[in-house]
Amino acid sequence: MTETKLLIWDETFPSFLLTGEGTAAFLHGQTTADIFAQKQLERTFLSCWLSTKGSLKALLEIRLTNNMAEIVIILGEINSIIDGFESVIFPADKVKLEVLKPIRRIQKMNNYESWKESSPIWIGNSDSIENKISSYTKATKEELEIWKIRQGIPGFDRQVYGDSNPYELGLGDIIKLDKGCYLGQEAIARFFRSKSLKYQLRYWESYGEADNFDVGKKILNNNQDNKLKKKVGVITSSIQIKNNFLYGLALIKNNFIDQDICFSEKDEPINIKKPISFIQTF
């Protein structure tokens, strides 16, 4: 009997630090998390940073200690985030921002539960964690990319390019609607009240030529008469494994998310599935 290999997600991410007695209040007004509630739990947690239109600009992992917040950027562009935060920090906020060295982050991988449910480990220069991870193997680049696709972890400049909101990306579970004012709150409240989304993120599998599944390629509702074909989505990531078998993520129109089989522009069947970590909030 072949033993299943236990894998870890081992990757380095950009990070920064907020310090000062106004740190919690500042983060509370800038992100989707209820910072004051999280402060009582003393654990690492996820939060979104949004545009005023409610589009996802960054996915942050935050650790609070007293008047300090260490922040790892899971998804997003560090210069944009730093510029955005610094542009709204005023002396009265009593907050100071400092860019840190990139943080090595480790997390156990499995395909049975959401990655958001597993506690990560941040490794500093003086940390030694060899005993904790000795029974695990670092996932290869291909293994990690496949796992992220199946989980539905969005990629910057792929699923996140200025238009997608957290509900469309399955991140609605890290939005706190009753926490008070924060950046993008009005737009998020409108999305929630209307219960109307343009797209939802989906995981797909198919056999075919890799060129037919490039990022930006259309996904169609059928392979019949051209007059009946409709664009129901767009491929946002793609990886070829072997023997012309491909994995990827796509944004599928909300009216077609229950359609299990769609087609490429070259009529190859595409299996559409909900990612493991995708939360259907409404």
Backbone torsions as a table, in degrees:
resi	resn	phi	psi	omega
1	MET	NA	128.0	-179.0
2	THR	-80.3	127.0	179.5
3	GLU	-76.4	132.5	179.0
4	THR	-70.0	130.8	-179.6
5	LYS	-76.0	130.7	178.0
6	LEU	-90.7	122.9	-173.3
7	LEU	-110.3	154.2	172.6
8	ILE	-125.3	145.5	171.4
9	TRP	-85.0	110.4	-175.9
10	ASP	-124.0	104.3	-173.4
11	GLU	-147.0	153.3	179.2
12	THR	-105.6	134.1	-175.3
13	PHE	-125.8	150.5	173.2
14	PRO	-65.5	152.5	-177.3
15	SER	-148.8	161.6	174.6
16	PHE	-150.7	170.2	-173.0
17	LEU	-127.8	135.7	169.9
18	LEU	-112.9	132.4	178.2
19	THR	-133.1	158.4	179.2
20	GLY	121.3	158.5	-175.8
21	GLU	-67.9	-15.4	178.3
22	GLY	-96.0	9.3	-175.1
23	THR	-57.0	-51.2	-176.7
24	ALA	-61.9	-45.4	-178.7
25	ALA	-64.1	-39.6	179.7
26	PHE	-63.6	-49.5	179.7
27	LEU	-62.7	-35.6	179.6
28	HIS	-60.7	-35.0	-178.5
29	GLY	-87.7	-8.9	-177.2
30	GLN	-107.9	-22.0	-174.0
31	THR	-123.6	172.6	-174.9
32	THR	-86.1	-6.5	-178.1
33	ALA	-82.8	151.6	170.7
34	ASP	-83.6	89.2	-172.3
35	ILE	-61.9	-38.6	-177.1
36	PHE	-68.2	-34.2	175.7
37	ALA	-70.1	-41.7	-179.9
38	GLN	-66.3	-31.2	-178.1
39	LYS	-59.8	-30.6	-179.4
40	GLN	-75.7	-20.0	-174.5
41	LEU	-89.9	-20.2	177.6
42	GLU	52.3	55.4	177.3
43	ARG	-144.8	166.6	176.6
44	THR	-75.6	139.3	-179.1
45	PHE	-146.3	162.8	-179.0
46	LEU	-98.8	151.7	174.7
47	SER	-154.5	154.6	177.7
48	CYS	-101.0	147.2	168.2
49	TRP	-113.9	124.2	-170.2
50	LEU	-114.7	164.6	167.9
51	SER	-82.8	172.1	177.0
52	THR	-64.2	-20.7	178.8
53	LYS	-88.9	2.2	178.2
54	GLY	86.0	6.9	178.0
55	SER	-79.1	144.8	-179.9
56	LEU	-72.2	125.0	176.6
57	LYS	-108.1	-26.4	-179.9
58	ALA	-162.0	149.8	172.2
59	LEU	-114.8	119.3	-172.2
60	LEU	-114.9	144.8	172.4
61	GLU	-112.9	125.5	-167.6
62	ILE	-122.7	139.8	173.1
63	ARG	-127.9	119.0	-177.4
64	LEU	-100.0	136.0	172.1
65	THR	-144.6	116.3	-178.2
66	ASN	50.2	-122.2	-178.9
67	ASN	-99.7	44.0	-176.4
68	MET	-145.9	143.6	175.4
69	ALA	-132.8	117.2	171.7
70	GLU	-89.6	131.6	-172.5
71	ILE	-129.9	124.1	175.9
72	VAL	-104.7	133.4	-177.7
73	ILE	-92.7	97.0	178.7
74	ILE	-69.3	-37.7	-178.2
75	LEU	-146.7	124.7	179.0
76	GLY	141.3	170.4	-177.8
77	GLU	-105.7	117.4	-169.4
78	ILE	-59.2	-40.9	-178.0
79	ASN	-65.0	-38.5	177.7
80	SER	-64.5	-40.9	-179.6
81	ILE	-67.6	-46.8	180.0
82	ILE	-60.6	-46.5	179.3
83	ASP	-61.3	-41.5	-179.4
84	GLY	-65.2	-42.5	179.1
85	PHE	-68.4	-46.8	-176.4
86	GLU	-65.2	-27.7	-179.2
87	SER	-69.9	-17.6	-178.6
88	VAL	-117.9	8.0	173.7
89	ILE	-89.1	121.8	179.1
90	PHE	-118.5	159.4	-178.7
91	PRO	-51.8	-36.1	-178.7
92	ALA	-66.6	-20.2	-180.0
93	ASP	-72.0	-23.0	180.0
94	LYS	55.7	51.7	-179.0
95	VAL	-135.2	139.8	175.3
96	LYS	-124.0	136.3	-179.6
97	LEU	-109.9	137.0	179.0
98	GLU	-139.0	128.6	176.1
99	VAL	-77.7	131.4	-179.8
100	LEU	-103.9	171.0	171.4
101	LYS	-66.6	151.8	177.2
102	PRO	-55.1	144.6	-177.7
103	ILE	-103.1	129.8	171.5
104	ARG	-79.4	128.1	-174.5
105	ARG	-124.6	132.1	-178.4
106	ILE	-123.9	138.5	179.9
107	GLN	-149.1	137.9	177.4
108	LYS	-68.5	143.8	-177.8
109	MET	-111.2	140.7	166.9
110	ASN	-156.4	166.4	-178.3
111	ASN	-109.4	24.9	-178.1
112	TYR	-112.5	-19.3	-179.8
113	GLU	-142.6	163.3	-179.0
114	SER	-65.0	142.6	175.2
115	TRP	-61.0	-23.0	-179.0
116	LYS	-71.7	-13.4	-178.8
117	GLU	-91.6	-10.1	-176.2
118	SER	-99.7	135.4	-177.5
119	SER	-79.3	128.1	178.5
120	PRO	-85.3	165.6	173.3
121	ILE	-120.1	126.2	173.8
122	TRP	-96.0	134.6	-176.4
123	ILE	-112.0	117.6	174.5
124	GLY	-90.1	175.8	-177.1
125	ASN	-59.8	-31.9	-175.5
126	SER	-97.3	-0.7	-177.3
127	ASP	-76.9	143.4	173.7
128	SER	-126.6	117.4	-175.6
129	ILE	-125.9	16.4	-175.0
130	GLU	-56.7	-38.1	-179.8
131	ASN	-66.7	-33.1	-177.9
132	LYS	-72.1	-29.5	-174.2
133	ILE	-116.2	12.6	-175.4
134	SER	-63.0	-26.9	-179.0
135	SER	-91.6	5.6	-178.7
136	TYR	-114.3	158.6	177.1
137	THR	-119.6	135.5	177.3
138	LYS	-65.0	127.4	179.7
139	ALA	-63.4	142.0	174.0
140	THR	-69.9	167.9	178.7
141	LYS	-56.8	-42.0	-179.6
142	GLU	-69.4	-44.1	178.9
143	GLU	-60.5	-41.0	-179.5
144	LEU	-67.4	-42.4	-179.6
145	GLU	-65.0	-40.6	177.6
146	ILE	-63.0	-44.5	-179.6
147	TRP	-62.8	-44.0	178.6
148	LYS	-61.4	-38.3	178.7
149	ILE	-64.4	-47.2	-179.4
150	ARG	-65.0	-34.8	177.0
151	GLN	-71.5	-29.4	-175.2
152	GLY	85.2	32.5	177.1
153	ILE	-79.9	113.0	-175.5
154	PRO	-67.2	151.9	178.4
155	GLY	-110.2	141.7	179.8
156	PHE	-65.3	139.1	-177.2
157	ASP	69.1	9.8	173.8
158	ARG	-117.1	-82.9	176.7
159	GLN	-77.9	-27.5	-177.7
160	VAL	-105.2	104.2	179.6
161	TYR	-141.2	28.3	172.3
162	GLY	107.2	-12.0	-175.3
163	ASP	-116.7	-30.6	-173.5
164	SER	-74.9	135.6	176.7
165	ASN	-100.7	165.2	-175.5
166	PRO	-58.0	-34.1	179.7
167	TYR	-65.3	-37.6	179.2
168	GLU	-68.0	-25.3	-177.8
169	LEU	-99.1	6.1	178.3
170	GLY	76.5	23.0	-178.1
171	LEU	-107.3	17.0	-177.8
172	GLY	-63.3	-21.1	-179.2
173	ASP	-72.0	-12.5	177.8
174	ILE	-108.4	21.9	172.9
175	ILE	-109.8	124.5	178.5
176	LYS	-102.1	110.3	-173.9
177	LEU	-77.0	-21.0	-173.7
178	ASP	-108.6	24.9	-174.6
179	LYS	-92.2	-7.0	-175.4
180	GLY	102.9	-169.5	-172.4
181	CYS	-71.2	141.4	173.3
182	TYR	-158.3	164.5	-177.9
183	LEU	-60.9	123.4	179.8
184	GLY	88.9	2.3	-174.6
185	GLN	-60.3	-43.1	-176.3
186	GLU	-62.2	-42.6	179.5
187	ALA	-65.7	-42.7	179.5
188	ILE	-62.9	-39.8	178.3
189	ALA	-63.1	-37.9	177.7
190	ARG	-65.8	-43.2	177.4
191	PHE	-58.1	-44.9	-176.4
192	PHE	-67.9	-42.3	-179.5
193	ARG	-65.7	-40.9	-176.0
194	SER	-78.0	-20.1	-177.3
195	LYS	53.1	33.3	-175.1
196	SER	-125.6	121.4	177.9
197	LEU	-122.5	148.2	177.0
198	LYS	-77.6	-43.5	-174.3
199	TYR	-137.3	165.1	167.4
200	GLN	-138.5	146.0	-179.2
201	LEU	-74.9	133.9	179.3
202	ARG	-136.4	151.8	175.8
203	TYR	-94.6	138.5	-178.8
204	TRP	-132.3	155.7	175.9
205	GLU	-135.4	147.3	178.1
206	SER	-165.9	160.7	169.2
207	TYR	-107.1	140.9	177.9
208	GLY	161.3	-171.0	176.8
209	GLU	-79.7	132.9	-175.3
210	ALA	-56.7	-36.9	-178.8
211	ASP	-61.4	-25.1	-178.9
212	ASN	-78.4	-7.5	-176.4
213	PHE	-124.5	26.4	177.2
214	ASP	-63.8	155.9	175.1
215	VAL	-56.8	130.6	-179.2
216	GLY	100.2	-12.6	178.7
217	LYS	-69.3	146.9	-179.1
218	LYS	-76.5	150.2	167.9
219	ILE	-112.2	131.0	-173.4
220	LEU	-111.7	158.7	-176.1
221	ASN	-78.0	-26.8	178.6
222	ASN	-155.6	175.9	-179.8
223	ASN	-120.3	26.5	-178.7
224	GLN	-91.8	-146.1	-179.0
225	ASP	-50.8	131.1	-178.7
226	ASN	-54.3	-29.6	-179.1
227	LYS	-67.7	-23.1	-177.6
228	LEU	-95.8	-10.3	-178.2
229	LYS	-71.8	135.0	176.7
230	LYS	-131.6	143.7	173.3
231	LYS	-74.2	122.2	-179.8
232	VAL	-114.0	-4.5	179.7
233	GLY	-177.1	-178.3	-179.3
234	VAL	-142.3	138.4	178.9
235	ILE	-73.6	130.3	-178.3
236	THR	-113.8	-15.5	172.6
237	SER	-157.1	152.3	-175.5
238	SER	-155.8	137.8	175.8
239	ILE	-142.0	132.6	177.6
240	GLN	-93.9	129.4	-177.3
241	ILE	-92.4	-68.4	178.2
242	LYS	-165.0	158.0	177.1
243	ASN	50.4	40.5	178.0
244	ASN	62.8	24.5	175.1
245	PHE	-94.6	129.6	-174.3
246	LEU	-125.4	147.1	173.4
247	TYR	-118.1	160.5	172.0
248	GLY	178.7	-179.2	173.1
249	LEU	-118.8	153.3	179.9
250	ALA	-148.6	152.6	170.3
251	LEU	-96.3	116.6	-176.2
252	ILE	-108.6	136.4	179.3
253	LYS	-57.3	140.8	-173.1
254	ASN	-57.0	-32.7	-178.9
255	ASN	-71.4	-10.7	-174.8
256	PHE	-121.0	10.7	-175.0
257	ILE	-68.0	-19.1	178.9
258	ASP	-89.8	1.3	179.1
259	GLN	-83.2	114.1	-174.3
260	ASP	-73.9	-32.2	-177.9
261	ILE	-119.8	125.8	171.8
262	CYS	-125.1	-170.1	-174.5
263	PHE	-141.1	150.3	174.8
264	SER	-78.3	174.9	177.4
265	GLU	-65.7	-17.9	177.9
266	LYS	-103.1	16.6	173.7
267	ASP	73.7	14.2	173.7
268	GLU	-74.6	135.5	176.8
269	PRO	-64.8	140.4	178.3
270	ILE	-124.8	121.9	175.1
271	ASN	-82.2	127.2	-177.8
272	ILE	-109.5	130.1	-178.8
273	LYS	-137.3	155.1	175.0
274	LYS	-78.9	130.7	178.2
275	PRO	-60.5	154.1	-176.5
276	ILE	-57.3	-42.3	-173.0
277	SER	-92.6	-0.4	-176.6
278	PHE	-69.7	125.8	178.2
279	ILE	-105.7	120.1	177.5
280	GLN	-84.8	97.7	-174.1
281	THR	-76.4	-34.4	177.2
282	PHE	-152.1	NA	NA
